[in-house]
Amino acid sequence: MDRFSSIKAFAFDIDGVLTDGSLLAMPDGDILRTFNTKDGFGIRTATDNGYPVAIITGGCSESIIHRCHSYGINTSDLFMLSKDKIADFLLFCERHSLKQEEVAYVGDDIPDIPVIKVAGLGVCPCDAVDEVKEIADFISPYPGGKGCVRDLIEKVLKPAGRWQFHPDKPWSGSFPENIVKFAGLTGRNI
Ligand SMILES: [Mg+2]
């Protein structure tokens, strides 16, 4: 059994993975990012077909919450302002009764290395930093924000017969107002 066939869940960094790493710093302090819709469809297809998905990022933005909502990601599986990605990764595994060997993680930079090392499938985009590419199980042929997430999800779901489009499936999850207004609260895991 190869590493792709044993994967039951996914966890993703955002900057440099779901985006190309670019940030647009606004005068009011907000940070804007460009996401890839093909990656987004891939994540949505994974959640629609029963795969738990986590986002583990050092970033923090209301738009990240809305974007993850559109992916069908549970509020409790969105870890923002993550200072210790391995702790958040293990918490995600525990909550979903997953072994770390059953989870694929994609990251592109130094803070991702501990998670890439313990994940069942440690993946990086082809434009990750050299230190990450040296230890990754799989280097995607695609760069961050340009399809590396979509490619990984297809490689897992298609052989499993779970790459199924559910156009009528209702959007799961909703974020209450008090959760969306996160600033100044715990700062993570919201
Ligand atoms: Mg990153």
Backbone and ligand atoms as CSV (ligand in chain L), in Angstrom:
chain,resi,resn,atom,element,x,y,z
A,1,MET,N,N,0.857,-1.199,0.000
A,1,MET,CA,C,0.000,0.000,0.000
A,1,MET,C,C,0.889,1.244,0.000
A,2,ASP,N,N,0.711,2.117,-1.001
A,2,ASP,CA,C,1.529,3.317,-1.011
A,2,ASP,C,C,0.964,4.350,-0.038
A,3,ARG,N,N,1.735,5.396,0.160
A,3,ARG,CA,C,1.332,6.394,1.161
A,3,ARG,C,C,0.060,7.124,0.777
A,4,PHE,N,N,-0.191,7.290,-0.481
A,4,PHE,CA,C,-1.403,7.993,-0.912
A,4,PHE,C,C,-2.658,7.195,-0.548
A,5,SER,N,N,-2.596,5.881,-0.680
A,5,SER,CA,C,-3.791,5.059,-0.471
A,5,SER,C,C,-4.162,4.927,1.003
A,6,SER,N,N,-3.262,5.262,1.908
A,6,SER,CA,C,-3.575,5.153,3.336
A,6,SER,C,C,-4.098,6.464,3.928
A,7,ILE,N,N,-4.225,7.502,3.090
A,7,ILE,CA,C,-4.626,8.825,3.588
A,7,ILE,C,C,-6.146,8.930,3.766
A,8,LYS,N,N,-6.555,9.374,4.967
A,8,LYS,CA,C,-7.974,9.525,5.291
A,8,LYS,C,C,-8.360,10.963,5.617
A,9,ALA,N,N,-7.374,11.854,5.666
A,9,ALA,CA,C,-7.644,13.254,6.025
A,9,ALA,C,C,-6.493,14.114,5.518
A,10,PHE,N,N,-6.749,15.424,5.481
A,10,PHE,CA,C,-5.751,16.366,4.972
A,10,PHE,C,C,-5.590,17.534,5.948
A,11,ALA,N,N,-4.385,18.094,5.970
A,11,ALA,CA,C,-4.150,19.342,6.698
A,11,ALA,C,C,-3.257,20.220,5.823
A,12,PHE,N,N,-3.591,21.506,5.795
A,12,PHE,CA,C,-2.877,22.419,4.898
A,12,PHE,C,C,-2.431,23.688,5.626
A,13,ASP,N,N,-1.223,24.097,5.319
A,13,ASP,CA,C,-0.772,25.460,5.579
A,13,ASP,C,C,-1.489,26.362,4.563
A,14,ILE,N,N,-1.527,27.659,4.801
A,14,ILE,CA,C,-2.156,28.545,3.816
A,14,ILE,C,C,-1.112,29.252,2.943
A,15,ASP,N,N,-0.336,30.130,3.563
A,15,ASP,CA,C,0.568,30.970,2.755
A,15,ASP,C,C,1.667,30.131,2.091
A,16,GLY,N,N,1.731,30.206,0.787
A,16,GLY,CA,C,2.713,29.431,0.042
A,16,GLY,C,C,2.231,28.038,-0.326
A,17,VAL,N,N,1.028,27.685,0.127
A,17,VAL,CA,C,0.446,26.378,-0.201
A,17,VAL,C,C,-0.905,26.577,-0.896
A,18,LEU,N,N,-1.848,27.174,-0.155
A,18,LEU,CA,C,-3.131,27.529,-0.767
A,18,LEU,C,C,-3.036,28.866,-1.494
A,19,THR,N,N,-1.953,29.580,-1.281
A,19,THR,CA,C,-1.668,30.818,-2.016
A,19,THR,C,C,-0.240,30.717,-2.547
A,20,ASP,N,N,0.139,31.683,-3.395
A,20,ASP,CA,C,1.524,31.683,-3.891
A,20,ASP,C,C,2.468,32.362,-2.912
A,21,GLY,N,N,1.950,32.713,-1.742
A,21,GLY,CA,C,2.775,33.339,-0.715
A,21,GLY,C,C,2.672,34.853,-0.709
A,22,SER,N,N,2.046,35.416,-1.731
A,22,SER,CA,C,1.918,36.872,-1.790
A,22,SER,C,C,0.882,37.365,-0.785
A,23,LEU,N,N,1.147,38.508,-0.196
A,23,LEU,CA,C,0.194,39.166,0.698
A,23,LEU,C,C,0.016,40.593,0.219
A,24,LEU,N,N,-1.207,41.080,0.309
A,24,LEU,CA,C,-1.465,42.483,0.003
A,24,LEU,C,C,-1.798,43.168,1.324
A,25,ALA,N,N,-0.867,43.973,1.806
A,25,ALA,CA,C,-1.019,44.628,3.098
A,25,ALA,C,C,-1.825,45.909,2.928
A,26,MET,N,N,-3.016,45.949,3.505
A,26,MET,CA,C,-3.904,47.090,3.360
A,26,MET,C,C,-3.593,48.151,4.412
A,27,PRO,N,N,-3.931,49.410,4.128
A,27,PRO,CA,C,-3.621,50.491,5.078
A,27,PRO,C,C,-4.273,50.295,6.446
A,28,ASP,N,N,-5.424,49.601,6.484
A,28,ASP,CA,C,-6.099,49.391,7.771
A,28,ASP,C,C,-5.538,48.201,8.539
A,29,GLY,N,N,-4.502,47.565,8.002
A,29,GLY,CA,C,-3.884,46.455,8.710
A,29,GLY,C,C,-4.363,45.095,8.246
A,30,ASP,N,N,-5.440,45.070,7.477
A,30,ASP,CA,C,-5.920,43.789,6.982
A,30,ASP,C,C,-4.938,43.253,5.938
A,31,ILE,N,N,-4.945,41.942,5.790
A,31,ILE,CA,C,-4.077,41.279,4.827
A,31,ILE,C,C,-4.962,40.553,3.820
A,32,LEU,N,N,-4.732,40.783,2.540
A,32,LEU,CA,C,-5.512,40.122,1.499
A,32,LEU,C,C,-4.669,39.054,0.801
A,33,ARG,N,N,-5.341,37.963,0.453
A,33,ARG,CA,C,-4.663,36.831,-0.198
A,33,ARG,C,C,-5.455,36.414,-1.435
A,34,THR,N,N,-4.756,35.828,-2.402
A,34,THR,CA,C,-5.414,35.259,-3.578
A,34,THR,C,C,-5.396,33.735,-3.479
A,35,PHE,N,N,-6.599,33.141,-3.504
A,35,PHE,CA,C,-6.715,31.687,-3.436
A,35,PHE,C,C,-7.004,31.142,-4.836
A,36,ASN,N,N,-6.721,29.878,-5.012
A,36,ASN,CA,C,-6.900,29.211,-6.298
A,36,ASN,C,C,-8.208,28.427,-6.288
A,37,THR,N,N,-9.082,28.698,-7.253
A,37,THR,CA,C,-10.393,28.054,-7.227
A,37,THR,C,C,-10.324,26.545,-7.508
A,38,LYS,N,N,-9.344,26.113,-8.274
A,38,LYS,CA,C,-9.231,24.662,-8.514
A,38,LYS,C,C,-8.790,23.938,-7.245
A,39,ASP,N,N,-7.897,24.540,-6.481
A,39,ASP,CA,C,-7.566,23.987,-5.169
A,39,ASP,C,C,-8.824,23.967,-4.297
A,40,GLY,N,N,-9.587,25.053,-4.364
A,40,GLY,CA,C,-10.795,25.150,-3.548
A,40,GLY,C,C,-11.798,24.072,-3.884
A,41,PHE,N,N,-11.986,23.803,-5.163
A,41,PHE,CA,C,-12.905,22.736,-5.554
A,41,PHE,C,C,-12.402,21.391,-5.044
A,42,GLY,N,N,-11.094,21.210,-5.074
A,42,GLY,CA,C,-10.519,19.967,-4.561
A,42,GLY,C,C,-10.817,19.778,-3.084
A,43,ILE,N,N,-10.631,20.833,-2.291
A,43,ILE,CA,C,-10.890,20.721,-0.853
A,43,ILE,C,C,-12.375,20.483,-0.601
A,44,ARG,N,N,-13.199,21.228,-1.336
A,44,ARG,CA,C,-14.651,21.049,-1.183
A,44,ARG,C,C,-15.059,19.602,-1.514
A,45,THR,N,N,-14.460,19.043,-2.545
A,45,THR,CA,C,-14.768,17.660,-2.914
A,45,THR,C,C,-14.297,16.700,-1.824
A,46,ALA,N,N,-13.162,16.987,-1.215
A,46,ALA,CA,C,-12.681,16.134,-0.124
A,46,ALA,C,C,-13.644,16.169,1.058
A,47,THR,N,N,-14.067,17.363,1.467
A,47,THR,CA,C,-14.976,17.432,2.625
A,47,THR,C,C,-16.338,16.845,2.280
A,48,ASP,N,N,-16.808,17.072,1.064
A,48,ASP,CA,C,-18.103,16.506,0.657
A,48,ASP,C,C,-18.081,14.984,0.652
A,49,ASN,N,N,-16.906,14.409,0.446
A,49,ASN,CA,C,-16.805,12.954,0.397
A,49,ASN,C,C,-16.288,12.362,1.713
A,50,GLY,N,N,-16.365,13.157,2.765
A,50,GLY,CA,C,-16.136,12.624,4.106
A,50,GLY,C,C,-14.725,12.693,4.630
A,51,TYR,N,N,-13.837,13.421,3.968
A,51,TYR,CA,C,-12.461,13.549,4.463
A,51,TYR,C,C,-12.366,14.758,5.395
A,52,PRO,N,N,-11.959,14.566,6.642
A,52,PRO,CA,C,-11.696,15.738,7.492
A,52,PRO,C,C,-10.541,16.551,6.925
A,53,VAL,N,N,-10.669,17.873,6.991
A,53,VAL,CA,C,-9.619,18.771,6.489
A,53,VAL,C,C,-9.341,19.835,7.547
A,54,ALA,N,N,-8.065,20.043,7.832
A,54,ALA,CA,C,-7.650,21.093,8.767
A,54,ALA,C,C,-6.842,22.144,8.028
A,55,ILE,N,N,-6.937,23.372,8.508
A,55,ILE,CA,C,-6.068,24.460,8.073
A,55,ILE,C,C,-5.230,24.857,9.284
A,56,ILE,N,N,-3.911,24.861,9.120
A,56,ILE,CA,C,-3.015,25.229,10.214
A,56,ILE,C,C,-2.102,26.336,9.703
A,57,THR,N,N,-2.357,27.544,10.161
A,57,THR,CA,C,-1.649,28.713,9.610
A,57,THR,C,C,-1.208,29.678,10.701
A,58,GLY,N,N,-0.112,30.334,10.458
A,58,GLY,CA,C,0.311,31.402,11.353
A,58,GLY,C,C,-0.443,32.686,11.085
A,59,GLY,N,N,-1.178,32.708,9.963
A,59,GLY,CA,C,-1.939,33.894,9.581
A,59,GLY,C,C,-3.246,33.999,10.342
A,60,CYS,N,N,-3.890,35.148,10.189
A,60,CYS,CA,C,-5.153,35.383,10.875
A,60,CYS,C,C,-5.920,36.461,10.109
A,61,SER,N,N,-7.092,36.098,9.629
A,61,SER,CA,C,-7.878,37.057,8.871
A,61,SER,C,C,-9.317,36.576,8.811
A,62,GLU,N,N,-10.233,37.512,8.856
A,62,GLU,CA,C,-11.648,37.143,8.741
A,62,GLU,C,C,-11.917,36.475,7.390
A,63,SER,N,N,-11.194,36.901,6.360
A,63,SER,CA,C,-11.416,36.297,5.042
A,63,SER,C,C,-10.976,34.836,5.012
A,64,ILE,N,N,-10.002,34.465,5.842
A,64,ILE,CA,C,-9.607,33.051,5.930
A,64,ILE,C,C,-10.777,32.228,6.465
A,65,ILE,N,N,-11.466,32.771,7.455
A,65,ILE,CA,C,-12.613,32.064,8.027
A,65,ILE,C,C,-13.680,31.842,6.960
A,66,HIS,N,N,-13.985,32.883,6.219
A,66,HIS,CA,C,-15.011,32.741,5.189
A,66,HIS,C,C,-14.572,31.770,4.098
A,67,ARG,N,N,-13.306,31.847,3.729
A,67,ARG,CA,C,-12.809,30.954,2.685
A,67,ARG,C,C,-12.901,29.494,3.149
A,68,CYS,N,N,-12.484,29.235,4.382
A,68,CYS,CA,C,-12.529,27.866,4.907
A,68,CYS,C,C,-13.973,27.383,5.048
A,69,HIS,N,N,-14.869,28.288,5.366
A,69,HIS,CA,C,-16.288,27.934,5.408
A,69,HIS,C,C,-16.734,27.429,4.042
A,70,SER,N,N,-16.330,28.103,2.991
A,70,SER,CA,C,-16.728,27.690,1.645
A,70,SER,C,C,-16.123,26.346,1.266
A,71,TYR,N,N,-15.015,25.980,1.905
A,71,TYR,CA,C,-14.398,24.673,1.644
A,71,TYR,C,C,-15.121,23.542,2.402
A,72,GLY,N,N,-16.040,23.909,3.317
A,72,GLY,CA,C,-16.696,22.889,4.129
A,72,GLY,C,C,-15.870,22.450,5.322
A,73,ILE,N,N,-14.922,23.290,5.734
A,73,ILE,CA,C,-14.052,22.954,6.866
A,73,ILE,C,C,-14.725,23.353,8.178
A,74,ASN,N,N,-14.672,22.452,9.158
A,74,ASN,CA,C,-15.264,22.735,10.467
A,74,ASN,C,C,-14.514,23.862,11.164
A,75,THR,N,N,-15.258,24.656,11.909
A,75,THR,CA,C,-14.654,25.744,12.689
A,75,THR,C,C,-13.529,25.220,13.587
A,76,SER,N,N,-13.765,24.089,14.200
A,76,SER,CA,C,-12.784,23.559,15.144
A,76,SER,C,C,-11.525,23.032,14.447
A,77,ASP,N,N,-11.575,22.895,13.127
A,77,ASP,CA,C,-10.416,22.408,12.379
A,77,ASP,C,C,-9.643,23.541,11.704
A,78,LEU,N,N,-9.997,24.766,12.036
A,78,LEU,CA,C,-9.288,25.937,11.519
A,78,LEU,C,C,-8.395,26.505,12.621
A,79,PHE,N,N,-7.105,26.333,12.444
A,79,PHE,CA,C,-6.135,26.790,13.439
A,79,PHE,C,C,-5.401,28.006,12.877
A,80,MET,N,N,-5.759,29.189,13.370
A,80,MET,CA,C,-5.082,30.415,12.943
A,80,MET,C,C,-4.115,30.855,14.038
A,81,LEU,N,N,-3.169,31.708,13.661
A,81,LEU,CA,C,-2.128,32.171,14.580
A,81,LEU,C,C,-1.439,30.997,15.268
A,82,SER,N,N,-1.265,29.924,14.507
A,82,SER,CA,C,-0.643,28.730,15.075
A,82,SER,C,C,0.837,28.982,15.344
A,83,LYS,N,N,1.220,28.834,16.578
A,83,LYS,CA,C,2.628,29.006,16.953
A,83,LYS,C,C,3.333,27.651,16.985
A,84,ASP,N,N,2.555,26.609,17.172
A,84,ASP,CA,C,3.103,25.263,17.313
A,84,ASP,C,C,2.277,24.343,16.420
A,85,LYS,N,N,2.696,24.234,15.168
A,85,LYS,CA,C,1.873,23.516,14.198
A,85,LYS,C,C,1.744,22.034,14.524
A,86,ILE,N,N,2.764,21.465,15.129
A,86,ILE,CA,C,2.683,20.034,15.438
A,86,ILE,C,C,1.617,19.778,16.513
A,87,ALA,N,N,1.517,20.685,17.488
A,87,ALA,CA,C,0.493,20.530,18.533
A,87,ALA,C,C,-0.897,20.615,17.926
A,88,ASP,N,N,-1.105,21.557,17.018
A,88,ASP,CA,C,-2.413,21.697,16.381
A,88,ASP,C,C,-2.716,20.513,15.471
A,89,PHE,N,N,-1.692,20.022,14.801
A,89,PHE,CA,C,-1.872,18.846,13.939
A,89,PHE,C,C,-2.298,17.631,14.776
A,90,LEU,N,N,-1.631,17.425,15.890
A,90,LEU,CA,C,-1.961,16.272,16.737
A,90,LEU,C,C,-3.342,16.421,17.362
A,91,LEU,N,N,-3.743,17.648,17.673
A,91,LEU,CA,C,-5.084,17.882,18.204
A,91,LEU,C,C,-6.145,17.545,17.144
A,92,PHE,N,N,-5.888,17.935,15.929
A,92,PHE,CA,C,-6.789,17.582,14.813
A,92,PHE,C,C,-6.915,16.059,14.685
A,93,CYS,N,N,-5.788,15.365,14.738
A,93,CYS,CA,C,-5.804,13.895,14.650
A,93,CYS,C,C,-6.620,13.300,15.794
A,94,GLU,N,N,-6.389,13.803,16.999
A,94,GLU,CA,C,-7.087,13.269,18.181
A,94,GLU,C,C,-8.593,13.482,18.056
A,95,ARG,N,N,-8.996,14.667,17.654
A,95,ARG,CA,C,-10.427,14.980,17.560
A,95,ARG,C,C,-11.154,14.090,16.551
A,96,HIS,N,N,-10.436,13.672,15.520
A,96,HIS,CA,C,-11.070,12.853,14.481
A,96,HIS,C,C,-10.664,11.383,14.580
A,97,SER,N,N,-10.023,11.023,15.698
A,97,SER,CA,C,-9.582,9.634,15.919
A,97,SER,C,C,-8.749,9.126,14.740
A,98,LEU,N,N,-7.843,9.978,14.292
A,98,LEU,CA,C,-6.971,9.626,13.174
A,98,LEU,C,C,-5.559,9.336,13.680
A,99,LYS,N,N,-4.906,8.344,13.076
A,99,LYS,CA,C,-3.478,8.168,13.308
A,99,LYS,C,C,-2.755,9.189,12.426
A,100,GLN,N,N,-1.615,9.687,12.892
A,100,GLN,CA,C,-0.898,10.672,12.083
A,100,GLN,C,C,-0.496,10.099,10.722
A,101,GLU,N,N,-0.325,8.774,10.680
A,101,GLU,CA,C,0.034,8.140,9.401
A,101,GLU,C,C,-1.105,8.195,8.390
A,102,GLU,N,N,-2.298,8.543,8.864
A,102,GLU,CA,C,-3.453,8.580,7.970
A,102,GLU,C,C,-3.743,9.981,7.431
A,103,VAL,N,N,-2.891,10.938,7.803
A,103,VAL,CA,C,-3.142,12.329,7.427
A,103,VAL,C,C,-2.018,12.842,6.527
A,104,ALA,N,N,-2.417,13.471,5.424
A,104,ALA,CA,C,-1.453,14.149,4.551
A,104,ALA,C,C,-1.386,15.615,4.958
A,105,TYR,N,N,-0.172,16.159,5.025
A,105,TYR,CA,C,0.011,17.570,5.368
A,105,TYR,C,C,0.828,18.243,4.277
A,106,VAL,N,N,0.432,19.446,3.905
A,106,VAL,CA,C,1.182,20.215,2.906
A,106,VAL,C,C,1.678,21.513,3.528
A,107,GLY,N,N,2.969,21.733,3.461
A,107,GLY,CA,C,3.572,22.961,3.967
A,107,GLY,C,C,4.744,23.355,3.088
A,108,ASP,N,N,5.194,24.606,3.233
A,108,ASP,CA,C,6.229,25.101,2.321
A,108,ASP,C,C,7.427,25.737,2.992
A,109,ASP,N,N,7.376,25.886,4.335
A,109,ASP,CA,C,8.463,26.660,4.955
A,109,ASP,C,C,8.871,26.034,6.300
A,110,ILE,N,N,9.830,26.641,6.945
A,110,ILE,CA,C,10.446,26.067,8.148
A,110,ILE,C,C,9.429,25.650,9.231
A,111,PRO,N,N,8.409,26.484,9.558
A,111,PRO,CA,C,7.481,26.069,10.629
A,111,PRO,C,C,6.705,24.792,10.301
A,112,ASP,N,N,6.686,24.401,9.035
A,112,ASP,CA,C,5.937,23.205,8.628
A,112,ASP,C,C,6.737,21.910,8.777
A,113,ILE,N,N,8.036,22.024,8.946
A,113,ILE,CA,C,8.899,20.833,8.931
A,113,ILE,C,C,8.507,19.783,9.983
A,114,PRO,N,N,8.239,20.168,11.242
A,114,PRO,CA,C,7.881,19.125,12.220
A,114,PRO,C,C,6.640,18.339,11.820
A,115,VAL,N,N,5.675,19.012,11.205
A,115,VAL,CA,C,4.444,18.315,10.804
A,115,VAL,C,C,4.701,17.433,9.585
A,116,ILE,N,N,5.450,17.939,8.634
A,116,ILE,CA,C,5.763,17.140,7.443
A,116,ILE,C,C,6.482,15.855,7.840
A,117,LYS,N,N,7.290,15.938,8.884
A,117,LYS,CA,C,8.048,14.756,9.326
A,117,LYS,C,C,7.155,13.686,9.944
A,118,VAL,N,N,6.097,14.088,10.652
A,118,VAL,CA,C,5.278,13.080,11.354
A,118,VAL,C,C,4.034,12.676,10.574
A,119,ALA,N,N,3.635,13.471,9.598
A,119,ALA,CA,C,2.426,13.147,8.836
A,119,ALA,C,C,2.640,11.875,8.018
A,120,GLY,N,N,1.553,11.183,7.752
A,120,GLY,CA,C,1.643,9.972,6.954
A,120,GLY,C,C,2.171,10.250,5.563
A,121,LEU,N,N,1.839,11.427,5.057
A,121,LEU,CA,C,2.344,11.868,3.757
A,121,LEU,C,C,2.685,13.344,3.885
A,122,GLY,N,N,3.958,13.645,3.970
A,122,GLY,CA,C,4.424,15.025,4.087
A,122,GLY,C,C,4.700,15.577,2.699
A,123,VAL,N,N,3.938,16.590,2.320
A,123,VAL,CA,C,3.972,17.095,0.951
A,123,VAL,C,C,4.402,18.562,0.960
A,124,CYS,N,N,5.064,18.976,-0.112
A,124,CYS,CA,C,5.361,20.401,-0.282
A,124,CYS,C,C,5.176,20.780,-1.740
A,125,PRO,N,N,4.857,22.053,-2.001
A,125,PRO,CA,C,4.820,22.520,-3.390
A,125,PRO,C,C,6.238,22.570,-3.949
A,126,CYS,N,N,6.362,22.629,-5.269
A,126,CYS,CA,C,7.689,22.579,-5.887
A,126,CYS,C,C,8.513,23.835,-5.619
A,127,ASP,N,N,7.839,24.919,-5.140
A,127,ASP,CA,C,8.588,26.131,-4.808
A,127,ASP,C,C,8.754,26.312,-3.300
A,128,ALA,N,N,8.655,25.207,-2.555
A,128,ALA,CA,C,8.938,25.266,-1.113
A,128,ALA,C,C,10.412,25.582,-0.887
A,129,VAL,N,N,10.758,25.977,0.338
A,129,VAL,CA,C,12.172,26.237,0.638
A,129,VAL,C,C,12.939,24.907,0.616
A,130,ASP,N,N,14.234,24.989,0.383
A,130,ASP,CA,C,15.049,23.779,0.208
A,130,ASP,C,C,14.974,22.841,1.416
A,131,GLU,N,N,14.955,23.423,2.635
A,131,GLU,CA,C,14.929,22.580,3.832
A,131,GLU,C,C,13.687,21.703,3.878
A,132,VAL,N,N,12.580,22.214,3.364
A,132,VAL,CA,C,11.337,21.440,3.334
A,132,VAL,C,C,11.394,20.396,2.221
A,133,LYS,N,N,11.894,20.780,1.071
A,133,LYS,CA,C,11.967,19.827,-0.045
A,133,LYS,C,C,12.875,18.635,0.302
A,134,GLU,N,N,13.867,18.888,1.153
A,134,GLU,CA,C,14.797,17.807,1.513
A,134,GLU,C,C,14.132,16.721,2.353
A,135,ILE,N,N,13.088,17.081,3.121
A,135,ILE,CA,C,12.504,16.087,4.038
A,135,ILE,C,C,11.092,15.651,3.619
A,136,ALA,N,N,10.529,16.255,2.588
A,136,ALA,CA,C,9.165,15.911,2.172
A,136,ALA,C,C,9.112,14.511,1.553
A,137,ASP,N,N,7.992,13.823,1.807
A,137,ASP,CA,C,7.781,12.518,1.171
A,137,ASP,C,C,7.465,12.680,-0.308
A,138,PHE,N,N,6.800,13.798,-0.627
A,138,PHE,CA,C,6.375,14.017,-2.008
A,138,PHE,C,C,6.477,15.503,-2.323
A,139,ILE,N,N,7.209,15.827,-3.366
A,139,ILE,CA,C,7.289,17.210,-3.844
A,139,ILE,C,C,6.337,17.336,-5.017
A,140,SER,N,N,5.310,18.165,-4.839
A,140,SER,CA,C,4.320,18.323,-5.902
A,140,SER,C,C,4.970,18.938,-7.143
A,141,PRO,N,N,4.511,18.551,-8.324
A,141,PRO,CA,C,5.011,19.222,-9.531
A,141,PRO,C,C,4.467,20.645,-9.662
A,142,TYR,N,N,3.526,21.018,-8.774
A,142,TYR,CA,C,2.885,22.338,-8.857
A,142,TYR,C,C,3.365,23.243,-7.725
A,143,PRO,N,N,3.452,24.534,-7.987
A,143,PRO,CA,C,3.823,25.479,-6.928
A,143,PRO,C,C,2.647,25.832,-6.017
A,144,GLY,N,N,2.944,26.509,-4.926
A,144,GLY,CA,C,1.906,26.959,-4.007
A,144,GLY,C,C,0.932,27.900,-4.687
A,145,GLY,N,N,-0.358,27.683,-4.401
A,145,GLY,CA,C,-1.394,28.534,-4.975
A,145,GLY,C,C,-1.662,28.272,-6.435
A,146,LYS,N,N,-1.027,27.252,-6.991
A,146,LYS,CA,C,-1.168,26.956,-8.428
A,146,LYS,C,C,-1.498,25.484,-8.668
A,147,GLY,N,N,-2.180,24.856,-7.727
A,147,GLY,CA,C,-2.664,23.502,-8.002
A,147,GLY,C,C,-2.032,22.376,-7.222
A,148,CYS,N,N,-1.094,22.662,-6.314
A,148,CYS,CA,C,-0.460,21.562,-5.577
A,148,CYS,C,C,-1.454,20.855,-4.666
A,149,VAL,N,N,-2.411,21.600,-4.118
A,149,VAL,CA,C,-3.417,20.997,-3.230
A,149,VAL,C,C,-4.402,20.161,-4.049
A,150,ARG,N,N,-4.844,20.695,-5.158
A,150,ARG,CA,C,-5.769,19.955,-6.020
A,150,ARG,C,C,-5.142,18.639,-6.485
A,151,ASP,N,N,-3.881,18.707,-6.882
A,151,ASP,CA,C,-3.175,17.520,-7.374
A,151,ASP,C,C,-3.111,16.439,-6.297
A,152,LEU,N,N,-2.765,16.833,-5.074
A,152,LEU,CA,C,-2.678,15.859,-3.981
A,152,LEU,C,C,-4.038,15.226,-3.712
A,153,ILE,N,N,-5.065,16.051,-3.628
A,153,ILE,CA,C,-6.399,15.516,-3.319
A,153,ILE,C,C,-6.856,14.537,-4.403
A,154,GLU,N,N,-6.613,14.876,-5.648
A,154,GLU,CA,C,-6.993,13.947,-6.723
A,154,GLU,C,C,-6.219,12.635,-6.619
A,155,LYS,N,N,-4.940,12.722,-6.263
A,155,LYS,CA,C,-4.120,11.504,-6.156
A,155,LYS,C,C,-4.619,10.571,-5.046
A,156,VAL,N,N,-5.282,11.142,-4.043
A,156,VAL,CA,C,-5.817,10.325,-2.943
A,156,VAL,C,C,-7.240,9.865,-3.247
A,157,LEU,N,N,-8.084,10.776,-3.688
A,157,LEU,CA,C,-9.513,10.456,-3.832
A,157,LEU,C,C,-9.826,9.600,-5.061
A,158,LYS,N,N,-9.164,9.850,-6.176
A,158,LYS,CA,C,-9.508,9.116,-7.403
A,158,LYS,C,C,-9.282,7.606,-7.281
A,159,PRO,N,N,-8.119,7.153,-6.802
A,159,PRO,CA,C,-7.933,5.702,-6.671
A,159,PRO,C,C,-8.893,5.079,-5.657
A,160,ALA,N,N,-9.355,5.890,-4.710
A,160,ALA,CA,C,-10.284,5.397,-3.682
A,160,ALA,C,C,-11.735,5.434,-4.159
A,161,GLY,N,N,-11.943,5.928,-5.372
A,161,GLY,CA,C,-13.309,6.013,-5.903
A,161,GLY,C,C,-14.149,7.067,-5.210
A,162,ARG,N,N,-13.478,8.063,-4.604
A,162,ARG,CA,C,-14.209,9.074,-3.835
A,162,ARG,C,C,-14.064,10.481,-4.420
A,163,TRP,N,N,-13.618,10.554,-5.650
A,163,TRP,CA,C,-13.560,11.852,-6.341
A,163,TRP,C,C,-14.925,12.066,-6.985
A,164,GLN,N,N,-15.913,12.354,-6.154
A,164,GLN,CA,C,-17.302,12.459,-6.584
A,164,GLN,C,C,-17.801,13.884,-6.352
A,165,PHE,N,N,-18.403,14.462,-7.393
A,165,PHE,CA,C,-18.949,15.820,-7.299
A,165,PHE,C,C,-20.388,15.745,-6.789
A,166,HIS,N,N,-20.675,16.482,-5.732
A,166,HIS,CA,C,-22.014,16.491,-5.135
A,166,HIS,C,C,-22.593,17.903,-5.237
A,167,PRO,N,N,-23.117,18.272,-6.419
A,167,PRO,CA,C,-23.562,19.661,-6.607
A,167,PRO,C,C,-24.724,20.056,-5.714
A,168,ASP,N,N,-25.510,19.080,-5.245
A,168,ASP,CA,C,-26.683,19.412,-4.437
A,168,ASP,C,C,-26.414,19.362,-2.942
A,169,LYS,N,N,-25.178,18.997,-2.579
A,169,LYS,CA,C,-24.874,18.872,-1.153
A,169,LYS,C,C,-24.918,20.254,-0.491
A,170,PRO,N,N,-25.665,20.395,0.593
A,170,PRO,CA,C,-25.720,21.712,1.250
A,170,PRO,C,C,-24.379,22.059,1.878
A,171,TRP,N,N,-24.125,23.338,1.949
A,171,TRP,CA,C,-22.876,23.794,2.565
A,171,TRP,C,C,-22.932,23.463,4.045
A,172,SER,N,N,-21.875,22.818,4.492
A,172,SER,CA,C,-21.840,22.430,5.906
A,172,SER,C,C,-21.196,23.538,6.725
A,173,GLY,N,N,-21.560,23.573,7.980
A,173,GLY,CA,C,-20.918,24.508,8.896
A,173,GLY,C,C,-21.394,25.933,8.728
A,174,SER,N,N,-21.466,26.621,9.797
A,174,SER,CA,C,-21.719,28.051,9.745
A,174,SER,C,C,-21.001,28.660,10.935
A,175,PHE,N,N,-20.556,29.860,10.743
A,175,PHE,CA,C,-19.761,30.497,11.775
A,175,PHE,C,C,-20.586,31.575,12.468
A,176,PRO,N,N,-20.929,31.358,13.739
A,176,PRO,CA,C,-21.705,32.359,14.461
A,176,PRO,C,C,-20.970,33.694,14.510
A,177,GLU,N,N,-21.731,34.749,14.672
A,177,GLU,CA,C,-21.176,36.093,14.679
A,177,GLU,C,C,-20.064,36.251,15.709
A,178,ASN,N,N,-20.269,35.631,16.861
A,178,ASN,CA,C,-19.265,35.802,17.917
A,178,ASN,C,C,-17.963,35.076,17.584
A,179,ILE,N,N,-18.038,34.101,16.679
A,179,ILE,CA,C,-16.827,33.409,16.252
A,179,ILE,C,C,-16.132,34.218,15.163
A,180,VAL,N,N,-16.914,34.770,14.260
A,180,VAL,CA,C,-16.338,35.555,13.177
A,180,VAL,C,C,-15.611,36.783,13.736
A,181,LYS,N,N,-16.183,37.364,14.752
A,181,LYS,CA,C,-15.537,38.533,15.360
A,181,LYS,C,C,-14.468,38.064,16.339
A,182,PHE,N,N,-13.419,37.532,15.800
A,182,PHE,CA,C,-12.436,36.825,16.606
A,182,PHE,C,C,-11.368,37.710,17.211
A,183,ALA,N,N,-11.192,38.902,16.671
A,183,ALA,CA,C,-10.059,39.730,17.072
A,183,ALA,C,C,-10.044,39.948,18.572
A,184,GLY,N,N,-8.920,39.764,19.157
A,184,GLY,CA,C,-8.771,39.992,20.592
A,184,GLY,C,C,-9.212,38.841,21.459
A,185,LEU,N,N,-9.688,37.774,20.837
A,185,LEU,CA,C,-10.100,36.614,21.642
A,185,LEU,C,C,-8.900,35.665,21.780
A,186,THR,N,N,-9.139,34.402,21.714
A,186,THR,CA,C,-8.058,33.460,21.962
A,186,THR,C,C,-6.976,33.544,20.908
A,187,GLY,N,N,-7.365,33.947,19.695
A,187,GLY,CA,C,-6.362,34.101,18.655
A,187,GLY,C,C,-6.031,32.826,17.926
A,188,ARG,N,N,-6.606,31.724,18.306
A,188,ARG,CA,C,-6.301,30.482,17.592
A,188,ARG,C,C,-7.465,29.508,17.746
A,189,ASN,N,N,-7.459,28.527,16.853
A,189,ASN,CA,C,-8.445,27.465,16.906
A,189,ASN,C,C,-9.869,28.005,16.852
A,190,ILE,N,N,-10.095,28.959,15.947
A,190,ILE,CA,C,-11.443,29.464,15.780
A,190,ILE,C,C,-11.807,29.406,14.308
L,1,MG,MG,MG,3.592,28.723,4.377
